């Protein structure tokens, strides 16, 4: 099968930052599905893994990355019970296994959902990683429930992939009042199209949120820079509020700043369940099926904003370059 990978971490402008090669088609065992991929999406995690996983070394065989994918189940392992050959599926994969930048991929059925029938392959391919991340942030980490309806949530990074679907879930499913951050006319318009009640400029966050009529907010999702926004978040969060982040921090997070408010802080990594094969790993299967149902009912909508045609090193370079620019609105997909 055709695959695209890299042997060393290079700037995306370098010729060999991605290389095309042939590798043996894998055979499913255990609970694995063999999926013939028809479309993928590219996320910031893709370029971060490419930049950091083969620094100052040359791998013997190219590393294949890629997470979001849509495809057809071609074959199943002997322990598979959730899917059968011929099923259309979508998933976000496992960071420790070969990825979706290839014609075929093995993936554990417990982290796979049925593809939403109302969406094209590219429209569906952009959903899994961001939807799982946003869902886990809202409902598993900070445990938003019925009692929270009408409360305020500040989403820092509203126009990005996770921010776009988090806005939809917060508004349409959780019933929250959404304040999203954006600074350019096109990103402001995008956030409003996702359902944000207010859009504020992240460059002066505290004053902007207060100008929008909120002295403090109940919940904050940081999707951009934990340490960079920490002081603003500590000031804006209500006593007994909740903050959650997906971004990590180069320096220790000074949690002491939120102690007197009894604020809870949560990290979210979408790959936790698959990396550690947690007892509830199958929850990602259930979440993706719920998301597919919400998409088919029109409660949620795809966040696709750009599509490239063809599985090629050139297209992956273009996609990574676009994401590295930090100006991507919504999601980008590649149709095979």
N, C-alpha and C positions, 0 to 999 in steps of 0.2 A: 504494500500500500504506500501511497505518497504521504509524506509527512514533512513538516517544516520545523526546524529547531535551530539551535546554536551550540557551538563548542566552547565559546568564551564570551564573557560579558563585554560587549563593545557598544560605543555610541550608535544610536539607531541610523545615523547617516553613513556608517561604514558598510562596505559591500557585504561582508560576512556577518553582519549583525543578525541576519536570518539566512539559513541555507535550506534548499530543498533537497530531499534525499528519499530513498526507498527503504522501507523496513518491513519486517515480517508482520502479517496481520495477526493480532493476538487471538487466543482461544479462551473463551470464558470458562471459569471454574467457580465453585462455591456459589455465592449470591451475585456474581457479576453478570452484567448484560454486555453483549457486543453490539455497539451502536454504529450504524452507518450514518455519518454526520452530513447534514444538508446545509446548516448555517451555524455560525458562531457569533459571539460578541466579544469585544475587547474591553477590559476594565483596567483601572490604575494598578491593580495587583499584578496584572500581566507584565507591565513594563518594570515594576519594582523587582519582580522575580528575575526578569531578564537582566536587569542592571546589576543584581547582587549575587546570583547563584553560581556564577563561574568567573568571579573576579580573580585576576592574576593567575589563572590556570587555564589549561586547554583540556576539555573532556575527551575521552576516547570515542564515545558515541554522542551524537547531538542530543541535547535535552529538548524534549517537546513539552511546551507549556500550553496554556489556554484553558479556560474554565467554562464559561457559558456555552451551551450547545443545544441544538435541536437535531433530532434524527430518528431513524427507524431501527427498531430492535431487530438485529439480524440473527442472533443466536443467544441462548441463555445458559448459564451454569446449572448444574444439577440441583442446587438448593434454591433456585429462584421460584418464588410463588406469586409475585405481584404483577409480573409482565410476561408476555409471550412474544415470539417472533411476529413481526408485522405491526406491533404497537408503535405509535408515534409518541416520542417522549421529549422532555426538556429537563435540564439539570445544570448545576454549577460546578460539579466535579469535586476533586480531592487534590489539595495542593501538593501532596506527597506522591501522586501517581502521574504517569504520562498523561498529557493534556489533550485538548480538543483541536489543536492545530494539525490535524491529520484526517485522513479519510475515514478511519475507524478508531473507536476508543472503547476500552473496558471501563465500566462504571458500576459501583455497587447499587443494587436496586433500591436500597434504603434511602438513598439521597436523590432519587429520580422521581419525577412526577409525569402525569399524562400531559401531553402538549395541548394547550387550549385550542379547540377546534375552530374558533372564530378568527384566529390570527394566522397570518402567513408565517412561514418558517423564520424569516428575518425579524418580524414583529415579535415572535415568541422568544427568539434567541437572546434578546437583550434583557429579558426579565429575570431569570432565575437567581443570579448572584445578588443583584440589588434588592430583589423582593425578599429573598431569604434574610439578607442583612437587616433590612428595614423591619420586617416582621419580627425577627428575633429581638431587635432593639426595643420595639414597642411592647411586644406581648410576652416575651420570655425574660428579658433583662429588667426593664422598668415596670413590667406587669400592669400596663394600662388596662382598665376594666370599665364596666358600666358606670361606676361612681365617678369616673374622670370626665364624663361627657361634658362638653362646654369649657373645660379647662384650657389653658394656653400652652402651646408648645412652640419653642423657637428652634428652627432647623437651620443650622449654620452650614451653608453650601447647598442652597435650595435647587439650583439648576443642574447639579451633577446627577449621575446615575442613581445613587442611593437617595439623594435629596428629592429627586423627582417622584420616585415611588413611595418614599416615606411621607411626602406631602399628601399623596392620594390616600394612603392607608390611614394616616392620622385624621384626615378630613372625612373620608367616605365610610371608613370602617369603625374608627374609634370615636368619631364625633367631636374631635378637638378643634379649638380655634388655632389656626396655623399662621405663624409668622415666619416667613422664609427670608434668607438673605440672598441678595444679588446686587450687582452694581451697574451692569450695562443694560441699555434699553432692551436688547434681545433676550437677556437672561431674566430680566424683570417680567417681560411678557410671557416667557416660558413658565416661570413659577406661578404666575396668575392662571395660566392655562391648566396647570396641574391641580389647581384648587386652593392655592394659598389665599388666606383672607387678607393678609398684609405682606408687603415685601419691603424690607429695609436694607440699607447699605451697610455691609459688614465693615467698611472702613472706619466707621464711627459708631460701633455697635450699641453701646449703652445709650447714647443720646438718641440714636435712631429708633430704638425700641421704645423709648419713653415718648418720643414725638408721635409714635403710632398709638399711644394711649395706654401703654403698659409700664407701670413702675417696676414690676417684677413679673416673672413668668413661672408657671408650675413645673414645666419640663423643658430641658434643653438637650438637643441632639447635636453633637459636634461631629461633623463629617469632613473637616478641613485640617485643623491644627490645634490639638489639645493645649499645648503650652502657650501658643500664640494668643489664644482666646481665653485662657484660664481666668485671668483677673476680671475680664468682662463677664464671664459666666458666673463667677463667684459673687459678683455684685448684682447681677440680674436675677439669679435664681431665688425663688421664694423660700422662706423657712419651711423645712420638711419637704422641699422639692426634690426632683430627681434629675441627674445629669448622666448622659451616656455618650460614649465616644467609640469610634472605630479607627481612629487615626494613629494612636500611639504617641509617644513623646520622646524626644532626644534627651530630655532632662527629667528628673523625678517630678511627678505632679504634686504640688503642695496642697495636699488634701486638708491641711490644718485650716486653710482659708474658708472652708465650708463647714467646719466643726460646730461652731456656735449656732448655725442654722439647722443642724441635724439633717443635712442634705446627704442623700445616698449617691454614690458614683459607681458606674458600671462600665466595664469594657465589653465590647462585642467583636468576636471574630467568627465569621460564617463558617470557617473551616474547623472550628473546635470539635464539632460532633464527629466529623469524618476522621480527623487526625487522631483522636483518642478513642474512636469507635465507642462512644459513650452508650450507656444503656438505652438512652432515648434517641439514638441516631436516626431511627425511622421517622422521627418527628419532621425531618426535612422532606420526606416523601409526602407526609400529610399536609405540610404547609404549602408545598408546590401544587398539590391537588386543590387546596382551598383557593390559592391564587388563580389557578386556571379557571375555576368556577366563577370567581369574581370578574375575571377578564371576559369570560363568555357571557356573563350577565350584563356587562357594560358598566359595572360598578368601578372597576379599574380599567385603565387603558395602557397600551404599550408606550414606552418612552423612547422608541426608535426615532432617530433624527437624521441618520445618514447610513447609506448602504454602499459597500464596495462589492464588486462582482469577481468571484474566483478565488480558490485557495492557492495563494502564491506568496513567495517571500516578499515580493514587491508590495502586495496589498497589506501584509502584516507590518511591513516597515511604515507604510503610510498611516495605518491605524495607530501604531505606537507613537509615531511622531505627533499625530493629532492629539493624543491623550497627554503626551509629555508637555505639550504647549500650555496645558492648564486652562484652555478656553473652550473645552468641549461642552456642548449643551445637550443634555439627555444622553442617549446611547448611540453607539456606532456598531453596525453589524457587517459581517462578510457572508455573502451567499456563495455556496460552493457550486 
